[in-house]
Amino acid sequence: MKGINPRKHKVKIVDGKVVFLDRFSFDQEIKKHEGRNAWLTIGGRRTDTRSLNQNAYYWGVIVDMLGKYLGYFPDEIHAVLKQKFLPAKTVVLKDEEIVIPESTAKLDTTQFEEYLESIRVWAARDLNFVIPSPNE
């Protein structure tokens, strides 16, 4: 689909039918393609990235408490936690392999909560350090 700049239109599926959340915008887009071949793509449900509350809890509680407890600056403990608990990809640069952990910003709310829980369990089990849950 080189050269195609697709437009996205939010829809909701109700009783097996497509309901456009902005039908006027969709109709205007369709008019632009009158008489031409076009592609219509249906995508899955979008998962939201980590929430602002999750991110605030991560930096304000987990990173802050662990950093102080272990003697690291926030960016340092964040790098350690990503390296320890997130999947990584290997990039080959010339003849050198570099391992890059996934970004926490790309995690959805469920993945981010799993990441947080892994850190809390590790801290309690291996460091004998209890990190309070968000609701505590």
C-alpha positions as CSV (number, residue, x, y, z in Angstrom):
1,M,0.0,0.0,0.0
2,K,2.9,2.3,-0.8
3,G,1.7,5.9,-1.4
4,I,-1.6,5.4,0.4
5,N,-2.3,7.6,3.4
6,P,-5.2,5.8,5.1
7,R,-7.6,7.7,7.3
8,K,-8.9,6.1,10.4
9,H,-12.5,6.4,11.5
10,K,-13.7,5.3,14.9
11,V,-16.5,2.7,14.9
12,K,-18.4,0.6,17.3
13,I,-19.7,-2.8,16.5
14,V,-23.3,-3.2,17.8
15,D,-25.3,-6.3,17.1
16,G,-22.9,-7.3,14.3
17,K,-23.3,-3.9,12.6
18,V,-20.8,-1.1,12.2
19,V,-21.9,2.2,13.9
20,F,-19.7,5.2,12.9
21,L,-18.9,7.5,15.7
22,D,-18.5,10.3,13.2
23,R,-20.6,9.3,10.2
24,F,-20.3,12.7,8.5
25,S,-16.5,12.5,8.4
26,F,-16.6,9.0,7.0
27,D,-19.1,10.0,4.3
28,Q,-16.8,12.9,3.3
29,E,-13.8,10.6,3.0
30,I,-15.8,8.1,0.9
31,K,-16.8,10.9,-1.5
32,K,-13.1,11.5,-2.2
33,H,-12.8,8.0,-3.6
34,E,-15.8,7.9,-5.8
35,G,-15.2,5.6,-8.8
36,R,-11.8,4.4,-7.5
37,N,-10.7,1.2,-5.9
38,A,-10.1,1.5,-2.2
39,W,-9.1,-0.6,0.8
40,L,-11.3,-0.9,3.9
41,T,-9.4,-2.3,6.9
42,I,-11.0,-3.5,10.2
43,G,-8.6,-3.4,13.2
44,G,-8.9,-5.0,16.6
45,R,-9.7,-3.3,19.8
46,R,-7.0,-0.8,20.8
47,T,-5.5,-1.3,24.2
48,D,-4.6,1.8,26.1
49,T,-1.0,2.3,27.1
50,R,-0.1,2.6,30.8
51,S,-2.3,5.1,32.6
52,L,-1.1,8.3,34.1
53,N,-1.9,7.0,37.6
54,Q,0.1,3.8,36.9
55,N,3.0,5.9,35.7
56,A,2.8,8.3,38.7
57,Y,2.7,5.3,41.1
58,Y,5.7,3.7,39.3
59,W,7.9,6.8,39.5
60,G,6.6,8.2,42.8
61,V,6.5,5.0,44.8
62,I,8.3,2.1,43.2
63,V,11.3,3.9,41.6
64,D,11.5,6.5,44.4
65,M,11.4,3.9,47.2
66,L,13.7,1.3,45.6
67,G,16.2,4.0,44.5
68,K,16.5,5.4,48.0
69,Y,16.6,1.9,49.5
70,L,19.3,0.7,47.1
71,G,21.2,4.0,46.7
72,Y,20.4,4.7,43.1
73,F,19.1,7.8,41.2
74,P,15.6,7.4,39.7
75,D,16.9,7.0,36.1
76,E,19.4,4.4,37.2
77,I,16.9,2.2,39.1
78,H,14.4,2.6,36.2
79,A,17.1,1.2,33.8
80,V,17.8,-1.7,36.2
81,L,14.1,-2.6,36.5
82,K,13.6,-2.5,32.7
83,Q,16.7,-4.7,32.2
84,K,15.5,-7.1,34.8
85,F,11.8,-7.4,34.1
86,L,11.0,-6.4,30.5
87,P,11.5,-8.4,27.4
88,A,14.5,-7.2,25.3
89,K,15.4,-7.2,21.7
90,T,18.9,-7.7,20.3
91,V,20.2,-5.2,17.8
92,V,23.3,-6.0,15.8
93,L,25.3,-2.8,15.1
94,K,28.2,-3.7,12.8
95,D,29.6,-6.8,14.6
96,E,28.3,-5.9,18.1
97,E,25.2,-7.2,19.6
98,I,23.3,-4.7,21.8
99,V,20.5,-5.7,24.0
100,I,17.7,-3.1,24.4
101,P,14.9,-3.6,26.9
102,E,11.4,-2.7,25.9
103,S,10.1,0.8,26.8
104,T,7.6,1.0,29.7
105,A,5.8,3.7,27.6
106,K,4.8,1.1,25.1
107,L,3.2,-1.3,27.6
108,D,-0.6,-1.4,27.8
109,T,-2.3,-1.1,31.2
110,T,-2.4,-4.8,31.8
111,Q,1.3,-5.4,30.8
112,F,2.3,-2.4,32.9
113,E,0.5,-3.8,35.9
114,E,2.2,-7.2,35.4
115,Y,5.6,-5.3,35.3
116,L,4.7,-3.5,38.5
117,E,3.7,-6.7,40.2
118,S,6.9,-8.5,39.2
119,I,8.9,-5.7,40.8
120,R,6.9,-5.8,44.0
121,V,7.3,-9.6,44.3
122,W,11.0,-9.4,43.5
123,A,11.5,-6.6,46.1
124,A,9.7,-8.5,48.8
125,R,11.3,-11.9,48.1
126,D,14.8,-11.0,47.1
127,L,15.4,-7.7,48.9
128,N,13.1,-8.2,51.9
129,F,11.6,-4.8,51.0
130,V,7.9,-4.3,50.8
131,I,6.5,-1.8,48.2
132,P,2.9,-0.8,49.0
133,S,0.3,-1.5,46.4
134,P,-1.3,1.5,44.7
135,N,-4.4,1.2,46.9
136,E,-2.5,1.1,50.2
